[in-house]
Amino acid sequence: METNNQKEPENADPEKPTEPSPSASEELSSKAVAAYEWWDNLATFHPNDPLWLGGVKILVRVIGILVLLALSPLIILGFMFAFLAVA
């Protein structure tokens, strides 16, 4: 005869299904979205911004583009190595 030693949580509602915890890829995706939204909000022009702040925001956009251009060959190289390692 088997006994069930597992206890249900005291506040668990039997009719309510529990939500599964987010996977690692979902967590990483949500962090990437949050980082992009932060960066986009930082560099977005607003009508009430002073002129000097508009210049700073243009500089932020240019730096972002330069960083992405600098990273792109490394990312492509990483994908090449990953495909070679799998093959």
Secondary structure, 3 states (H helix, E strand, C coil): CCCCCCCCCCCCCCCCCCCCCCCHHHHHHHHHHHHHHHHHHHHCCCCCCCHHHHHHHHHHHHHHHHHHHHHHHHHHHHHHHHHHHHC
